[in-house]
Amino acid sequence: MPRPDSGKHHRPDSVVKRSKSSRRSRDHFFAEQIIDSSRSMITIINRDYVYEKVNKTFCLNHNRSPETVVGKKLEEIWGRENFHKNIKDNIDYCFTGKVVFYQAFFETPAWGRRYYEVVLRPVRDDKEAVTHVLAETSDITEIKLKEQAASEIEWEFRNLESNLPIGFFRCDNEGVMLHVNKAFLRIIGADSENEINGKPLRDFYRDQLLFDLHLLKLKNEGVASFGRLELKAHDGTLIICRINAFTVRDGSGNPVYIDGAMEDFTREADLEKRLIQSQKLDTIGMLAGGIAHDFNTILTTIYGYSELSLETLDKSSEAYNNIRKILQAAGRARSLTNQILTFSRHAGQERITVRVSDIISETIGSLRPVLPSGIEVIGEIKAPDLYVSADPTQLYRVFVNLVRNAIQAMDDKGGTLTITLDTKHCDRHGRLPDGTYVLVRFADTGQGMDERTAGRIFEPFFTAGKQGQGTGLGLSVVYGIISEIDGEITVSSRVDEGTVIDILIPVAGSVSDEFPAMASRAGIMIISGSDSESRLIAMALSGSGYHVSASDTSGEWIAKACKADAIVVMDNSPAMPATDIIYSLATHGVESPVLMISDFDVWLTAEKELTSGLLKSNLFKPASLKEIIYSIDNMINKTS
């Protein structure tokens, strides 16, 4: 019997089946459309690494039809090397049930070498076994290129930020440091950002109230430049900087950061100060030199007429003693004018190649016996075989002056003077050209000087010592001698810590390399006590080509004197006065002309009364090599 109508329409099973089949077909069609229209290459791969399904994008990239790809192994499509290098291990890992993500370069016939992002997903059957891999490969070359370009730009910016000699910094709105670059760390002298970040920029200002004014100006104006700031480095030393800063605001115009650039020009400021000081000293030198020349002319007249008057007077008379005092004063005045001429570089030097370590050794040796208790002199000869072109007697004079000044600075409490000999390469250092220089450093632990005093010590008649100590010409003479040999002298000092004086002189070749053996000249004999100055004069004359022998007043000194072309008598022998030496030479028939080198206050009347005529010239200490050579040549030429 037919079933009663329940009021509902029932579809036959066949219709239901056709409907489900149609729905599956439609779903399959849409899936195919979605897969084929995807911009990614989508493929199905079985466990034998064979393609079972590929979409249109894959075929377009490989210039193949689906029929020529499906059924092919991956290594046939991608190449054996590429398959084993970039693909196989990732597919094997996906077959373990894991989703795999990786990126790599692949070569495709249509587009060449491109950068792809690959996602591998496991495909499971009804029993949850992984039978296939679904591979989705997306071309991300353009994205990668943009990332690479951005990375390169960022690298270039970081490189620029790190290598520029300009320190960049970022602070919060109140000046607390948030970020600095490497150049900032170098300028401040810190090792890492951790030492800087979180600190107020105010702490680096020498005058912290000045920072408050700068911060206020930045907040009001947004942009500001601050030049010649004195900042404190990490170790407490002062540096001169220039800062340019601006306020960074958010979208609402509220200040959020302070960004700035800091440039260290401590070196430039120091060079500028040196240049001004050098110009100042040169100007003083020109003025002083002109006055000294004129004054020497006046002194010559005073000295000459005084000597003439003295010879007509009775030695027991008051007038004789008065004129003698005038002559002694004139001698002192002449010594002072000679020092001024040296400072002004009007007194030229006879230059030879000399080893600096020898001069330093002679200086230390001559002064060590008279060192006050509690003061020590140490020589640090780091490079013993350094030569310069200079007058050794004048260089000795420089070193003795500097050592005596250091001893005077340490006289109250004692201390140590360290004399260092080394080399230094100068790159636009002060007024000196680029090159290698001999560095002689005098570092004492004395009372030191403030900046104002240190800036004036090379001026003539200025003295940093106690009232009544010295003429104030010692360091001005030092300045003139060093400048004359193309060198430079600088000073740095701190009160109660000590003073460091550096002398830089151009390096000269060794005697054998740069100065060939000179033609033999006259034979000179030096008669003196065993002091350093005599040895230096002997060394200087030997370097100038003379045959030099030295002797005291013992042994065969008379016989040696008879063979000499000229004799130099140093008025320092404790065994026999210079007058007795000259008298002995005359009585033994020595006819060689004599040059006597004595202190300026030695009384010459006794020498004048010598009738032998051997004494042809007299020089006052400190005598330069040029003066000595001129006197010797003049004596020999007149004799011949």
ZATI-728074 format. One record per residue (C-alpha): x, y, z. Coordinates in steps of 0.1 Angstrom, whole numbers, padded with zeros to 4 digits, m for minus. Example, Ala and Ser with C-alpha at 12.3 -4.5 7.8 and 13.67 -1.06 7.14 Angstrom:
2
NODE     u     v     w
NODE  0123 m0045  0078
NODE  0137 m0011  0071
This chain:
640
NODE     u     v     w
NODE  0000  0000  0000
NODE  0012  0034 m0007
NODE  0023  0053  0023
NODE m0001  0081  0033
NODE  0010  0115  0023
NODE  0025  0131  0054
NODE  0026  0165  0038
NODE  0064  0164  0031
NODE  0082  0159 m0002
NODE  0108  0131 m0002
NODE  0135  0130 m0028
NODE  0146  0096 m0041
NODE  0181  0084 m0030
NODE  0193  0087 m0065
NODE  0185  0124 m0065
NODE  0203  0129 m0032
NODE  0234  0111 m0045
NODE  0234  0132 m0077
NODE  0231  0163 m0055
NODE  0261  0154 m0033
NODE  0281  0145 m0063
NODE  0272  0178 m0079
NODE  0282  0196 m0047
NODE  0316  0178 m0046
NODE  0322  0186 m0083
NODE  0314  0222 m0076
NODE  0337  0223 m0046
NODE  0364  0206 m0065
NODE  0360  0231 m0094
NODE  0362  0261 m0070
NODE  0393  0245 m0053
NODE  0409  0240 m0087
NODE  0401  0276 m0096
NODE  0415  0289 m0064
NODE  0447  0269 m0066
NODE  0452  0277 m0103
NODE  0446  0314 m0098
NODE  0470  0316 m0068
NODE  0502  0336 m0073
NODE  0521  0309 m0054
NODE  0533  0277 m0070
NODE  0513  0249 m0055
NODE  0522  0212 m0059
NODE  0514  0178 m0045
NODE  0544  0155 m0040
NODE  0543  0119 m0031
NODE  0569  0099 m0012
NODE  0588  0091 m0043
NODE  0595  0128 m0048
NODE  0572  0128 m0078
NODE  0548  0156 m0087
NODE  0512  0143 m0087
NODE  0495  0177 m0090
NODE  0508  0212 m0101
NODE  0489  0245 m0105
NODE  0491  0269 m0135
NODE  0515  0293 m0117
NODE  0540  0265 m0113
NODE  0537  0257 m0150
NODE  0541  0294 m0160
NODE  0573  0297 m0140
NODE  0588  0266 m0156
NODE  0574  0272 m0191
NODE  0558  0237 m0190
NODE  0524  0223 m0194
NODE  0509  0202 m0165
NODE  0513  0170 m0186
NODE  0551  0175 m0188
NODE  0554  0180 m0151
NODE  0530  0156 m0134
NODE  0547  0122 m0130
NODE  0582  0138 m0130
NODE  0606  0137 m0101
NODE  0616  0169 m0084
NODE  0652  0166 m0093
NODE  0643  0165 m0130
NODE  0625  0198 m0127
NODE  0648  0217 m0103
NODE  0681  0200 m0110
NODE  0699  0173 m0091
NODE  0722  0197 m0071
NODE  0694  0221 m0062
NODE  0671  0192 m0052
NODE  0697  0177 m0028
NODE  0709  0210 m0015
NODE  0676  0229 m0008
NODE  0646  0205 m0012
NODE  0650  0169 m0002
NODE  0658  0173  0035
NODE  0629  0196  0040
NODE  0605  0173  0022
NODE  0617  0143  0043
NODE  0612  0163  0075
NODE  0576  0172  0063
NODE  0569  0135  0058
NODE  0574  0131  0096
NODE  0543  0151  0100
NODE  0558  0186  0105
NODE  0550  0218  0087
NODE  0582  0231  0072
NODE  0590  0267  0064
NODE  0622  0279  0046
NODE  0636  0304  0021
NODE  0661  0299 m0007
NODE  0672  0309 m0042
NODE  0658  0289 m0071
NODE  0664  0290 m0108
NODE  0633  0290 m0130
NODE  0632  0290 m0168
NODE  0607  0319 m0170
NODE  0622  0343 m0144
NODE  0657  0331 m0138
NODE  0672  0332 m0103
NODE  0646  0343 m0078
NODE  0642  0341 m0041
NODE  0613  0320 m0028
NODE  0595  0313  0004
NODE  0585  0276  0007
NODE  0558  0261  0030
NODE  0555  0223  0031
NODE  0525  0208  0047
NODE  0519  0171  0053
NODE  0488  0155  0036
NODE  0473  0126  0056
NODE  0450  0097  0045
NODE  0420  0083  0065
NODE  0444  0065  0088
NODE  0464  0097  0096
NODE  0494  0085  0077
NODE  0513  0111  0058
NODE  0512  0101  0021
NODE  0519  0134  0003
NODE  0533  0169  0008
NODE  0516  0200 m0002
NODE  0542  0225 m0013
NODE  0534  0263 m0016
NODE  0562  0283 m0031
NODE  0559  0321 m0031
NODE  0582  0345 m0050
NODE  0594  0370 m0024
NODE  0623  0384 m0045
NODE  0609  0419 m0045
NODE  0602  0419 m0008
NODE  0637  0404 m0002
NODE  0653  0431 m0023
NODE  0635  0458 m0005
NODE  0645  0443  0029
NODE  0681  0440  0016
NODE  0681  0476  0004
NODE  0666  0488  0037
NODE  0693  0467  0055
NODE  0720  0482  0034
NODE  0708  0517  0041
NODE  0706  0509  0078
NODE  0741  0495  0077
NODE  0754  0525  0058
NODE  0738  0548  0083
NODE  0752  0528  0113
NODE  0786  0527  0096
NODE  0784  0565  0091
NODE  0772  0570  0126
NODE  0800  0549  0140
NODE  0829  0561  0119
NODE  0823  0598  0117
NODE  0844  0617  0142
NODE  0812  0633  0154
NODE  0795  0621  0185
NODE  0757  0616  0182
NODE  0735  0614  0212
NODE  0698  0612  0222
NODE  0685  0625  0255
NODE  0651  0626  0270
NODE  0633  0660  0274
NODE  0653  0666  0306
NODE  0687  0657  0293
NODE  0691  0622  0305
NODE  0712  0601  0280
NODE  0693  0574  0261
NODE  0716  0565  0232
NODE  0751  0575  0220
NODE  0773  0563  0191
NODE  0808  0550  0191
NODE  0823  0584  0183
NODE  0807  0599  0214
NODE  0822  0571  0235
NODE  0856  0579  0220
NODE  0853  0616  0227
NODE  0842  0611  0263
NODE  0866  0582  0268
NODE  0840  0556  0278
NODE  0841  0519  0269
NODE  0804  0512  0264
NODE  0770  0528  0262
NODE  0762  0513  0296
NODE  0786  0538  0312
NODE  0767  0567  0296
NODE  0731  0558  0292
NODE  0710  0569  0321
NODE  0734  0597  0331
NODE  0724  0634  0328
NODE  0742  0652  0300
NODE  0746  0680  0327
NODE  0772  0658  0345
NODE  0796  0662  0316
NODE  0795  0700  0317
NODE  0823  0717  0336
NODE  0799  0745  0344
NODE  0767  0727  0351
NODE  0747  0759  0354
NODE  0756  0765  0317
NODE  0738  0733  0308
NODE  0706  0746  0324
NODE  0707  0777  0302
NODE  0714  0755  0271
NODE  0685  0732  0279
NODE  0662  0762  0284
NODE  0672  0776  0251
NODE  0666  0743  0233
NODE  0631  0740  0248
NODE  0623  0776  0238
NODE  0639  0777  0203
NODE  0639  0741  0192
NODE  0674  0743  0176
NODE  0707  0757  0191
NODE  0744  0756  0186
NODE  0769  0758  0215
NODE  0806  0764  0207
NODE  0838  0761  0227
NODE  0822  0742  0256
NODE  0844  0728  0283
NODE  0832  0692  0290
NODE  0846  0666  0314
NODE  0857  0634  0298
NODE  0850  0601  0316
NODE  0884  0602  0334
NODE  0878  0638  0345
NODE  0901  0655  0319
NODE  0887  0686  0302
NODE  0879  0686  0265
NODE  0868  0715  0242
NODE  0836  0706  0222
NODE  0810  0721  0199
NODE  0774  0709  0203
NODE  0745  0713  0178
NODE  0712  0700  0191
NODE  0675  0701  0183
NODE  0643  0691  0200
NODE  0623  0662  0186
NODE  0585  0666  0189
NODE  0556  0641  0186
NODE  0526  0646  0163
NODE  0510  0669  0188
NODE  0541  0691  0190
NODE  0551  0680  0224
NODE  0589  0677  0230
NODE  0599  0640  0235
NODE  0637  0639  0228
NODE  0668  0660  0224
NODE  0690  0649  0196
NODE  0725  0663  0192
NODE  0759  0661  0176
NODE  0791  0667  0195
NODE  0824  0676  0178
NODE  0857  0674  0197
NODE  0881  0702  0187
NODE  0904  0701  0217
NODE  0933  0695  0194
NODE  0924  0724  0171
NODE  0919  0747  0201
NODE  0953  0736  0214
NODE  0969  0742  0180
NODE  0953  0776  0178
NODE  0966  0785  0212
NODE  1001  0774  0202
NODE  1000  0794  0170
NODE  0989  0825  0189
NODE  1017  0819  0215
NODE  1043  0813  0188
NODE  1033  0845  0170
NODE  1034  0864  0203
NODE  1068  0851  0211
NODE  1081  0858  0176
NODE  1069  0894  0179
NODE  1085  0897  0213
NODE  1116  0881  0198
NODE  1119  0906  0169
NODE  1115  0935  0193
NODE  1139  0921  0219
NODE  1164  0912  0192
NODE  1165  0947  0178
NODE  1170  0962  0213
NODE  1197  0936  0222
NODE  1217  0945  0191
NODE  1216  0982  0199
NODE  1223  0975  0235
NODE  1253  0954  0226
NODE  1267  0983  0207
NODE  1264  1005  0238
NODE  1280  0978  0259
NODE  1309  0975  0236
NODE  1316  1012  0240
NODE  1313  1009  0278
NODE  1335  0978  0279
NODE  1362  0992  0256
NODE  1366  1026  0273
NODE  1365  1010  0307
NODE  1393  0986  0298
NODE  1413  1016  0284
NODE  1408  1036  0315
NODE  1417  1006  0338
NODE  1451  1002  0322
NODE  1461  1038  0331
NODE  1450  1036  0368
NODE  1469  1024  0399
NODE  1455  0990  0411
NODE  1453  1003  0446
NODE  1431  1033  0437
NODE  1394  1036  0443
NODE  1388  1045  0407
NODE  1405  1012  0396
NODE  1381  0992  0417
NODE  1351  1012  0406
NODE  1359  1007  0369
NODE  1365  0970  0375
NODE  1330  0967  0389
NODE  1317  0985  0358
NODE  1335  0959  0336
NODE  1320  0930  0356
NODE  1285  0945  0353
NODE  1291  0950  0316
NODE  1300  0914  0313
NODE  1268  0903  0330
NODE  1248  0927  0308
NODE  1265  0912  0277
NODE  1256  0877  0288
NODE  1219  0888  0292
NODE  1218  0904  0257
NODE  1233  0873  0242
NODE  1205  0853  0258
NODE  1180  0877  0243
NODE  1196  0873  0209
NODE  1193  0835  0213
NODE  1156  0838  0221
NODE  1150  0860  0191
NODE  1170  0836  0169
NODE  1194  0863  0159
NODE  1223  0842  0171
NODE  1227  0814  0146
NODE  1239  0779  0155
NODE  1266  0757  0139
NODE  1247  0724  0134
NODE  1262  0690  0133
NODE  1246  0655  0135
NODE  1246  0646  0172
NODE  1232  0616  0192
NODE  1206  0629  0216
NODE  1212  0602  0242
NODE  1248  0614  0247
NODE  1236  0649  0255
NODE  1210  0636  0280
NODE  1237  0613  0297
NODE  1261  0643  0300
NODE  1233  0665  0314
NODE  1223  0639  0341
NODE  1259  0631  0349
NODE  1268  0668  0354
NODE  1239  0676  0376
NODE  1235  0645  0397
NODE  1263  0653  0421
NODE  1247  0686  0430
NODE  1211  0673  0434
NODE  1194  0683  0466
NODE  1183  0655  0489
NODE  1149  0641  0482
NODE  1151  0648  0444
NODE  1158  0620  0419
NODE  1165  0623  0382
NODE  1156  0592  0361
NODE  1166  0587  0325
NODE  1143  0565  0303
NODE  1162  0561  0270
NODE  1137  0541  0249
NODE  1154  0548  0216
NODE  1192  0554  0222
NODE  1203  0557  0186
NODE  1184  0589  0176
NODE  1202  0617  0159
NODE  1193  0653  0153
NODE  1210  0682  0135
NODE  1219  0707  0162
NODE  1246  0725  0181
NODE  1254  0700  0209
NODE  1266  0728  0232
NODE  1233  0746  0228
NODE  1213  0714  0231
NODE  1232  0707  0264
NODE  1223  0742  0275
NODE  1186  0735  0268
NODE  1186  0703  0288
NODE  1205  0718  0317
NODE  1181  0747  0318
NODE  1150  0724  0319
NODE  1165  0702  0345
NODE  1174  0731  0368
NODE  1139  0745  0364
NODE  1124  0711  0374
NODE  1147  0709  0404
NODE  1137  0744  0415
NODE  1100  0734  0412
NODE  1106  0704  0434
NODE  1129  0721  0459
NODE  1104  0725  0487
NODE  1090  0689  0489
NODE  1113  0668  0467
NODE  1102  0646  0439
NODE  1112  0629  0407
NODE  1123  0642  0373
NODE  1119  0617  0345
NODE  1137  0624  0312
NODE  1124  0603  0284
NODE  1139  0599  0249
NODE  1116  0584  0223
NODE  1102  0590  0188
NODE  1069  0605  0178
NODE  1051  0607  0145
NODE  1035  0641  0141
NODE  1005  0646  0119
NODE  0999  0683  0115
NODE  1013  0688  0150
NODE  1014  0725  0158
NODE  1036  0743  0133
NODE  1056  0712  0125
NODE  1052  0694  0091
NODE  1043  0657  0091
NODE  1071  0634  0099
NODE  1090  0615  0126
NODE  1105  0635  0154
NODE  1128  0629  0184
NODE  1107  0634  0215
NODE  1126  0645  0247
NODE  1102  0647  0276
NODE  1110  0663  0310
NODE  1083  0653  0335
NODE  1086  0665  0371
NODE  1064  0660  0402
NODE  1069  0695  0414
NODE  1045  0723  0424
NODE  1032  0727  0388
NODE  1016  0759  0373
NODE  0982  0772  0364
NODE  0972  0776  0328
NODE  0979  0813  0327
NODE  1015  0809  0341
NODE  1022  0779  0318
NODE  1012  0801  0288
NODE  1039  0827  0296
NODE  1069  0808  0307
NODE  1087  0812  0274
NODE  1084  0850  0275
NODE  1117  0868  0283
NODE  1121  0881  0318
NODE  1090  0861  0330
NODE  1097  0837  0358
NODE  1075  0813  0376
NODE  1100  0808  0404
NODE  1104  0826  0437
NODE  1111  0863  0437
NODE  1147  0870  0430
NODE  1155  0836  0416
NODE  1169  0838  0381
NODE  1166  0864  0353
NODE  1136  0849  0336
NODE  1156  0843  0304
NODE  1163  0805  0308
NODE  1132  0792  0291
NODE  1131  0820  0265
NODE  1166  0809  0255
NODE  1154  0773  0254
NODE  1125  0784  0231
NODE  1149  0802  0208
NODE  1174  0774  0205
NODE  1147  0747  0198
NODE  1130  0770  0172
NODE  1163  0776  0155
NODE  1167  0739  0148
NODE  1132  0736  0134
NODE  1118  0720  0166
NODE  1089  0727  0189
NODE  1086  0729  0227
NODE  1053  0725  0245
NODE  1043  0726  0282
NODE  1015  0711  0302
NODE  1011  0715  0339
NODE  0988  0711  0368
NODE  0991  0728  0401
NODE  1005  0705  0429
NODE  1008  0677  0403
NODE  1038  0686  0382
NODE  1049  0698  0348
NODE  1056  0680  0315
NODE  1077  0697  0289
NODE  1080  0681  0255
NODE  1107  0689  0229
NODE  1102  0677  0194
NODE  1132  0679  0169
NODE  1133  0665  0134
NODE  1151  0631  0132
NODE  1184  0632  0113
NODE  1203  0602  0099
NODE  1232  0588  0117
NODE  1266  0603  0113
NODE  1277  0576  0088
NODE  1245  0576  0069
NODE  1237  0613  0065
NODE  1269  0632  0070
NODE  1300  0616  0053
NODE  1333  0620  0070
NODE  1344  0656  0066
NODE  1378  0666  0052
NODE  1403  0668  0081
NODE  1408  0703  0095
NODE  1430  0715  0123
NODE  1442  0695  0153
NODE  1427  0709  0185
NODE  1437  0702  0221
NODE  1413  0709  0249
NODE  1428  0714  0284
NODE  1402  0713  0311
NODE  1389  0696  0342
NODE  1368  0665  0338
NODE  1334  0682  0334
NODE  1306  0675  0310
NODE  1308  0708  0292
NODE  1344  0701  0281
NODE  1334  0666  0268
NODE  1305  0681  0248
NODE  1328  0708  0232
NODE  1353  0680  0223
NODE  1325  0660  0208
NODE  1311  0690  0189
NODE  1345  0699  0174
NODE  1351  0663  0164
NODE  1317  0663  0147
NODE  1327  0695  0128
NODE  1357  0678  0113
NODE  1385  0688  0137
NODE  1410  0663  0151
NODE  1404  0667  0189
NODE  1424  0655  0218
NODE  1417  0663  0255
NODE  1440  0664  0285
NODE  1442  0677  0320
NODE  1473  0693  0335
NODE  1491  0660  0342
NODE  1513  0637  0323
NODE  1524  0646  0288
NODE  1500  0675  0283
NODE  1528  0699  0273
NODE  1541  0676  0246
NODE  1506  0671  0232
NODE  1500  0709  0232
NODE  1531  0714  0211
NODE  1516  0693  0182
NODE  1482  0711  0182
NODE  1472  0738  0157
NODE  1451  0755  0184
NODE  1445  0750  0221
NODE  1412  0755  0240
NODE  1416  0761  0277
NODE  1385  0756  0299
NODE  1387  0778  0330
NODE  1374  0750  0352
NODE  1405  0730  0362
NODE  1407  0726  0400
NODE  1444  0717  0397
NODE  1457  0748  0379
NODE  1441  0782  0371
NODE  1438  0791  0334
NODE  1465  0818  0338
NODE  1490  0793  0351
NODE  1481  0769  0322
NODE  1488  0796  0296
NODE  1520  0806  0314
NODE  1532  0770  0315
NODE  1525  0767  0278
NODE  1545  0798  0270
NODE  1575  0789  0292
NODE  1577  0755  0275
NODE  1579  0771  0240
NODE  1544  0763  0229
NODE  1534  0787  0201
NODE  1499  0774  0192
NODE  1472  0801  0197
NODE  1450  0797  0228
NODE  1412  0802  0231
NODE  1400  0804  0267
NODE  1364  0797  0276
NODE  1355  0811  0310
NODE  1326  0824  0331
NODE  1316  0860  0323
NODE  1327  0873  0357
NODE  1363  0860  0355
NODE  1387  0889  0359
NODE  1410  0891  0328
NODE  1436  0915  0340
NODE  1460  0886  0349
NODE  1456  0872  0314
NODE  1463  0906  0299
NODE  1496  0908  0318
NODE  1508  0876  0301
NODE  1535  0887  0277
NODE  1536  0855  0257
NODE  1508  0866  0234
NODE  1494  0830  0233
NODE  1459  0840  0244
NODE  1443  0851  0212
NODE  1406  0849  0221
NODE  1383  0846  0251
NODE  1347  0834  0251
NODE  1322  0835  0280
NODE  1301  0805  0290
NODE  1278  0793  0276
NODE  1297  0795  0243
NODE  1280  0781  0212
NODE  1297  0758  0187
NODE  1295  0786  0161
NODE  1314  0810  0183
NODE  1340  0784  0192
NODE  1346  0774  0155
NODE  1347  0810  0144
NODE  1373  0818  0171
NODE  1395  0788  0163
NODE  1394  0794  0126
NODE  1402  0831  0131
NODE  1432  0823  0154
NODE  1446  0796  0130
NODE  1442  0819  0099
NODE  1460  0848  0116
NODE  1488  0825  0128
NODE  1493  0810  0094
